[in-house]
């Protein structure tokens, strides 16, 4: 298969995945983000890269957002939200970070695929992207892409959709004005 076939496969899988995200869960996530004083994200590998992209977008929207481990990461409090990206819900580092955040009474959103993961007891909200993970559960969307690419792509696009919802909730009418929040030391 050449580029056209691969592109069509990726787009078909992304549409299937995005169509299966529960809109009510996504809307609750947006409300929790908008109500938070600060937003923190955590993940590992390529998932962390998608989460960092979401942090950047949240900061463009005027929301104080950081990724766990950043050199300028502030303290988390009960007024904050931690968003955990983990398809399997079994990644050790994000799970331990969730436990710590819970000690500080932060709200926790888990975006993942596994509804019965070890993260379940610590979640205030679970947003499911039902893509195949390393666990290969029955009800996951099987993907022909490499490893967990479909989950990571869907995570990025969920973040972009959420950013538009946040802009609407915050009544940001002039999206072109957001460029003033964009990095300018480029």
KEVO-60199 format. One record per residue: x, y, z of N, C-alpha, C, CB in turn; residue in three letters. Coordinates in steps of 0.1 Angstrom, whole numbers, always signed. Atoms other than C-alpha are relative to their C-alpha. Glycine has a CB too. Example, Ala and Ser with C-alpha at 12.3 -4.5 7.8 and 13.67 -1.06 7.14 Angstrom:
+9; -12; +0; +123; -45; +78; +9; +12; +0; -10; +0; +12; ala
-9; -11; +0; +137; -11; +71; -8; +11; +8; +4; +5; -14; ser
% end
This chain:
+8; -12; +0; +0; +0; +0; +9; +12; +0; -10; +0; +12; unk
-7; -13; +0; +12; +35; -8; -6; +10; +9; +0; +5; -14; unk
+4; -11; -9; +6; +69; +8; -16; +1; +0; +6; +13; -5; unk
+15; -3; +1; -31; +73; -4; -7; -11; +9; -5; -1; -14; unk
+7; +11; -7; -41; +39; +11; +2; +2; +15; +4; -13; -5; unk
-3; -2; -14; -23; +46; +44; -7; +12; +6; +16; +1; +2; unk
+7; -12; -5; -37; +81; +47; -15; -3; +2; +1; +11; -10; unk
+14; +4; -1; -72; +67; +41; -3; -9; +12; -5; -7; -13; unk
+1; +9; -11; -67; +40; +67; +1; +8; +13; +11; -11; +0; unk
-2; -8; -12; -54; +65; +93; -13; +9; +3; +12; +9; -1; unk
+11; -9; -2; -83; +89; +87; -13; -8; +4; -3; +8; -13; unk
+11; +8; -3; -109; +61; +88; +0; -5; +14; +0; -13; -10; unk
-1; +4; -14; -96; +48; +121; -2; +12; +10; +14; -6; +2; unk
+2; -12; -9; -94; +83; +136; -15; +4; +1; +8; +12; -5; unk
+14; -4; +0; -130; +90; +126; -8; -10; +9; -6; +0; -14; unk
+6; +10; -8; -141; +57; +142; +3; +2; +15; +5; -14; -4; unk
-4; -2; -14; -122; +64; +174; -7; +13; +6; +15; +2; +1; unk
+6; -12; -5; -134; +100; +177; -15; -1; +2; +4; +12; -9; unk
+15; +2; +0; -170; +90; +170; -4; -8; +13; -5; -7; -12; unk
+3; +9; -12; -168; +66; +200; +3; +7; +13; +7; -13; -1; unk
-3; -7; -13; -157; +92; +226; -14; +6; +4; +10; +12; -2; unk
+13; -4; -6; -187; +100; +249; +1; +15; +1; -2; -7; +14; unk
+0; -15; +0; -196; +137; +243; -2; +5; +14; -11; +5; -9; unk
+3; -5; -14; -209; +140; +279; +13; +0; +8; -11; -9; +7; unk
-13; +1; -7; -175; +129; +293; +9; +11; -5; +7; -14; -3; unk
-8; -11; +5; -157; +154; +270; -5; +13; +5; +0; +0; -15; unk
+5; -13; -5; -180; +182; +281; +3; +1; +15; -15; +0; -2; unk
-3; +0; -14; -175; +173; +318; +15; +4; +2; -3; -13; +7; unk
-15; -3; -1; -137; +174; +312; +2; +15; -2; +7; -8; -11; unk
-2; -14; +3; -140; +209; +297; -5; +9; +12; -8; +4; -13; unk
+5; -7; -12; -161; +221; +327; +10; +0; +11; -13; -5; +4; unk
-10; +2; -11; -135; +207; +351; +12; +9; -2; +4; -14; +2; unk
-11; -8; +4; -107; +224; +332; -2; +15; +3; +4; -3; -14; unk
+4; -15; -2; -125; +258; +332; -1; +4; +14; -12; +3; -8; unk
+2; -3; -14; -132; +255; +369; +12; +0; +8; -11; -9; +6; unk
-12; +2; -8; -97; +247; +379; +9; +13; +0; +9; -11; -7; unk
-10; -12; -1; -71; +273; +391; +12; -3; -9; +4; +2; +15; unk
-12; +4; +8; -43; +253; +374; -4; -14; -6; +13; +0; +8; unk
+1; +14; +6; -42; +222; +351; +14; -6; -1; -7; +1; -14; unk
-13; +8; +2; -14; +196; +352; -3; -12; -8; +5; -4; +14; unk
+2; +12; +8; -9; +168; +328; +12; -9; +2; -1; +3; -15; unk
-11; +10; -2; +11; +136; +330; -4; -12; -10; +1; -6; +14; unk
+1; +11; +9; +17; +107; +306; +15; -5; -2; -7; +3; -14; unk
-14; +4; +4; +47; +88; +292; +1; -2; -15; +4; -13; +8; unk
-3; +2; +14; +63; +85; +258; -8; +9; -9; -4; -14; -3; unk
+7; -8; +10; +43; +97; +228; -13; +6; +6; -4; -9; -12; unk
+12; -6; -7; +12; +102; +251; +4; +13; +6; -6; -11; +10; unk
-5; -13; -6; +32; +128; +270; +1; +11; -10; +13; -3; +8; unk
-2; -11; +10; +40; +146; +238; -14; +6; -4; +6; -6; -13; unk
+14; -5; +3; +2; +148; +230; -5; +9; +11; -9; -12; -3; unk
+4; -7; -12; -4; +160; +266; +7; +14; +0; +2; -8; +12; unk
-7; -13; +0; +23; +187; +263; -6; +9; -11; +15; -3; -3; unk
+7; -8; +10; +6; +199; +231; -12; +6; +5; -3; -8; -13; unk
+12; -5; -7; -26; +203; +251; +3; +11; +10; -8; -12; +6; unk
-4; -10; -9; -8; +222; +278; +3; +13; -7; +13; -5; +8; unk
-3; -12; +8; +5; +246; +252; -13; +7; -4; +8; -3; -12; unk
+12; -6; +5; -30; +251; +238; -8; +6; +12; -9; -11; -7; unk
+7; -5; -11; -45; +256; +273; +6; +14; +4; +1; -9; +12; unk
-7; -12; -3; -19; +283; +280; -4; +11; -10; +15; -1; +0; unk
+5; -9; +10; -29; +300; +247; -13; +6; +4; +0; -6; -14; unk
+13; -4; -4; -64; +301; +261; -1; +7; +13; -9; -12; +0; unk
+0; -7; -13; -53; +318; +293; -2; -9; +12; -10; +11; +0; unk
+1; +9; -12; -54; +287; +315; +14; -4; +4; -9; -13; -4; unk
-13; +3; -5; -24; +281; +337; +1; -15; -1; +2; +5; +14; unk
-1; +15; +2; -13; +246; +326; +15; -3; +0; -7; -4; -13; unk
-14; +5; -1; +19; +226; +332; +0; -15; -2; +6; +4; +14; unk
-1; +15; -1; +32; +191; +327; +8; -4; +12; +6; -5; -14; unk
-7; +5; -12; +44; +171; +356; +15; -2; -4; -6; -13; +6; unk
-14; +1; +2; +82; +173; +358; +6; +12; -7; +2; -12; -9; unk
-6; -13; +6; +86; +207; +341; +8; +7; +10; -11; +9; -6; unk
-9; -7; -10; +114; +227; +357; -8; +11; +7; +12; +6; -8; unk
+7; -11; -7; +89; +255; +365; -14; -5; +5; -2; +12; -10; unk
+12; +6; -5; +61; +232; +377; -3; +5; +14; +0; -15; +0; unk
+4; -5; -13; +42; +248; +406; -6; -12; +8; -10; +12; -1; unk
+6; +10; -8; +26; +229; +435; -15; -2; -4; +0; +5; +15; unk
+14; +3; +3; -8; +212; +429; -8; +2; +13; -2; -14; -6; unk
+9; -2; -12; -37; +220; +453; -14; -6; -3; -1; +15; +3; unk
+14; +5; +2; -73; +211; +458; -8; +8; -10; -7; +1; +14; unk
+7; -9; +10; -83; +239; +434; +4; -4; -15; +3; +14; +2; unk
-6; +3; +13; -64; +222; +405; -6; -14; -6; +15; -1; +1; unk
+4; +12; +7; -70; +194; +380; +13; -7; -6; -10; +2; -12; unk
-11; +8; +6; -45; +166; +370; -7; -8; -11; +7; -9; +10; unk
+5; +8; +11; -52; +151; +335; +11; -10; -3; -3; +9; -12; unk
-9; +11; +2; -36; +117; +331; -4; -6; -13; -1; -10; +11; unk
+1; +7; +13; -31; +103; +296; +6; -14; +2; +6; +8; -12; unk
-5; +14; +0; -28; +65; +297; -10; -9; -6; +4; -4; +15; unk
+9; +9; +7; -44; +41; +273; -3; -12; +8; +6; -4; -13; unk
+2; +12; -8; -39; +10; +294; -4; +3; +14; +13; -8; +0; unk
+3; -3; -14; -43; +28; +327; +9; -7; +10; -15; -3; +3; unk
-9; +8; -8; -15; +7; +340; +15; +5; +1; +0; -14; -5; unk
-13; -6; +0; +15; +30; +334; +4; +4; +14; +1; +12; -10; unk
-4; -2; -14; +35; +31; +367; +1; +14; +4; +13; -7; +2; unk
-3; -14; -4; +46; +67; +367; -13; +8; +1; +10; +7; -10; unk
+12; -8; -1; +12; +83; +359; -9; -5; +12; -8; -1; -13; unk
+8; +5; -11; -5; +60; +384; +5; +5; +13; +0; -15; +0; unk
-6; -6; -13; +19; +71; +412; -3; +15; +1; +15; -3; +1; unk
+3; -14; +0; +14; +107; +402; -14; +3; +4; +4; +7; -13; unk
+14; -1; -4; -23; +103; +405; -2; -2; +15; -9; -11; -7; unk
+1; +3; -14; -20; +89; +440; +5; +12; +8; +8; -12; +4; unk
-5; -12; -6; +1; +119; +450; -10; +12; -1; +14; +4; -5; unk
+9; -11; +3; -23; +144; +434; -13; -2; +9; -4; +1; -14; unk
+12; +3; -8; -52; +127; +453; +3; +4; +15; -4; -15; -1; unk
-4; -4; -14; -33; +133; +486; -2; +15; +2; +14; -4; +3; unk
+2; -14; -1; -35; +170; +478; -14; +5; -4; +10; +7; -9; unk
+14; -2; +3; -72; +167; +469; -3; +6; -13; -6; +8; +11; unk
+3; -5; +13; -68; +177; +433; -10; -9; -7; +14; +1; -8; unk
+9; +8; +9; -94; +166; +408; +8; -7; -10; -11; +9; -6; unk
-7; +8; +10; -83; +139; +384; -8; -5; -11; +7; -12; +7; unk
+6; +5; +12; -93; +132; +349; +10; -10; -7; -3; +12; -10; unk
-8; +10; +7; -80; +101; +332; -6; -2; -14; +0; -14; +8; unk
+3; +3; +13; -81; +98; +295; +7; -13; -4; +4; +12; -10; unk
-6; +13; +3; -76; +62; +285; -10; -9; -7; +5; -6; +12; unk
+8; +10; +6; -90; +31; +270; -6; -11; +10; +7; -7; -11; unk
+3; +11; -10; -91; +6; +299; -9; +5; +11; +12; -6; +6; unk
+10; -5; -10; -123; +12; +320; +2; -7; +13; -14; -3; -5; unk
-2; +7; -13; -111; -12; +347; +14; +0; +4; -5; -15; -2; unk
-14; +0; -3; -76; -1; +352; +3; +3; +14; +7; +12; -9; unk
-4; -3; -14; -56; +4; +384; -2; +15; +3; +15; -4; +1; unk
+2; -15; -3; -62; +42; +380; -15; +3; +4; +3; +7; -13; unk
+14; -3; -2; -100; +38; +384; -3; +6; +14; -7; -13; -1; unk
+4; -5; -13; -101; +44; +422; +4; +15; +3; +7; -8; +11; unk
-5; -14; -2; -83; +78; +418; -6; +10; -9; +15; +0; -2; unk
+6; -9; +10; -103; +92; +389; -13; +7; +5; -4; -8; -12; unk
+12; -7; -2; -129; +119; +393; -9; -1; -13; +2; +15; +4; unk
+6; +2; +13; -137; +115; +356; +9; -8; -9; -2; +14; -7; unk
-7; +9; +10; -128; +89; +330; -5; +4; -14; -2; -15; +3; unk
+4; -2; +14; -129; +99; +293; +6; -11; -8; +5; +15; -5; unk
-4; +12; +7; -127; +68; +272; +3; +3; -15; -9; -11; +2; unk
-3; +1; +14; -109; +66; +239; +2; -15; -2; +13; +9; -4; unk
+0; +14; +0; -116; +30; +231; +9; -6; -11; -14; -6; -2; unk
-10; +5; +10; -85; +23; +210; +8; -12; +6; +10; +11; -5; unk
-8; +11; -4; -64; -8; +211; +13; +5; +8; +5; -9; -12; unk
-11; -3; -9; -37; -7; +238; +9; -13; +1; -4; +5; +14; unk
-9; +11; -2; -9; -30; +249; -7; -12; +7; +12; +4; +8; unk
+8; +11; -7; -36; -50; +268; -9; -8; -10; -9; +7; +11; unk
+8; +7; +11; -56; -59; +236; -13; -5; +6; +8; -11; -6; unk
+13; +4; -5; -90; -60; +253; -10; -1; -11; -5; +11; +11; unk
+11; +3; +10; -121; -72; +235; -7; +12; -6; -10; -9; +6; unk
+9; -12; +4; -140; -39; +233; +8; +12; -6; -9; +4; +11; unk
-8; -11; +6; -111; -18; +219; +0; -1; -15; +15; -2; +5; unk
-1; -1; +15; -109; -6; +183; +13; -6; -4; -2; +15; -5; unk
-12; +5; +5; -84; -27; +166; +6; +10; -11; -2; -14; -6; unk
-7; -9; +9; -59; -6; +146; +10; -7; -8; +6; +12; +8; unk
-10; +5; +8; -37; -14; +117; +13; +8; +0; -5; -1; -15; unk
-11; -9; -2; -14; +14; +127; +11; -6; +10; -4; +14; +4; unk
-11; +5; -9; +19; +9; +146; -4; +3; +15; +13; +7; -4; unk
+2; -1; -15; +14; +2; +183; -12; +8; +4; +13; +5; +6; unk
+12; -8; -6; -8; +28; +201; -2; +13; -8; +2; +2; +14; unk
+1; -12; +8; -7; +54; +173; -14; +6; +0; +5; -2; -14; unk
+14; -5; +0; -45; +56; +171; -4; +6; +13; -9; -12; -3; unk
+3; -6; -13; -48; +63; +208; +6; +14; +1; +5; -9; +12; unk
-7; -13; -1; -22; +91; +206; -5; +10; -9; +15; -3; -3; unk
+6; -10; +10; -37; +107; +175; -13; +4; +6; -2; -7; -14; unk
+14; -4; -5; -72; +106; +191; +2; +9; +12; -7; -13; +3; unk
-2; -9; -12; -58; +121; +223; +3; +14; -4; +12; -6; +8; unk
-3; -13; +5; -43; +150; +204; -13; +7; -5; +11; -1; -11; unk
+11; -6; +6; -75; +156; +185; -11; +3; +10; -6; -9; -11; unk
+10; -3; -11; -97; +153; +216; +5; +13; +7; +0; -12; +11; unk
-5; -12; -6; -74; +180; +231; -4; +13; -8; +15; +0; +2; unk
+3; -11; +8; -80; +202; +201; -15; +3; +0; +5; -3; -15; unk
+15; -2; -1; -118; +197; +202; -3; +7; +13; -7; -13; -2; unk
+2; -6; -13; -117; +205; +239; +4; +14; +1; +7; -8; +11; unk
-5; -14; +0; -97; +237; +233; -11; +9; -6; +13; +1; -8; unk
+11; -8; +6; -125; +249; +210; -11; +2; +9; -4; -6; -14; unk
+11; +0; -10; -151; +240; +236; +3; +10; +12; -3; -14; +6; unk
-4; -9; -11; -131; +259; +263; +0; +14; -5; +15; -4; +4; unk
+1; -14; +6; -128; +290; +240; -14; +4; +1; +6; +0; -14; unk
+15; -4; +0; -166; +289; +237; -5; +2; +14; -8; -11; -7; unk
+5; -2; -14; -172; +284; +274; +6; +12; +7; +5; -13; +9; unk
-6; -12; -5; -148; +312; +282; -4; +13; -7; +16; -1; +0; unk
+5; -11; +9; -166; +333; +256; +11; +8; -7; -8; +10; +9; unk
-11; -6; +8; -134; +340; +236; -6; +0; -14; +13; -9; +1; unk
+7; -2; +13; -150; +354; +205; +11; +3; -11; -9; +12; +1; unk
-11; -3; +10; -118; +367; +188; +11; -10; +1; +4; +15; +1; unk
-11; +10; -1; -97; +336; +183; +13; +5; -6; -4; -13; -7; unk
-12; -6; +6; -72; +357; +163; +8; +7; +11; -3; +9; -12; unk
-7; -7; -11; -64; +376; +195; +8; -9; +9; -11; +7; +9; unk
-7; +10; -8; -51; +344; +210; +15; +0; -4; -6; -14; -2; unk
-14; +0; +5; -19; +349; +189; +9; +8; +10; +1; +6; -13; unk
-8; -8; -9; -8; +374; +216; +6; -9; +11; -8; +11; +6; unk
-5; +9; -10; -3; +344; +239; +10; -10; -6; -12; -8; +6; unk
-9; +9; +6; +18; +325; +214; +14; +5; +2; -3; +0; -16; unk
-14; -3; -2; +55; +323; +219; +5; +10; -11; +9; -13; -1; unk
-5; -9; +10; +73; +352; +202; +15; +1; +0; -6; +14; +3; unk
-15; +1; +0; +110; +344; +208; +4; -10; -10; +5; -2; +14; unk
-4; +11; +10; +111; +322; +177; +9; +6; -10; -13; -5; -6; unk
% end
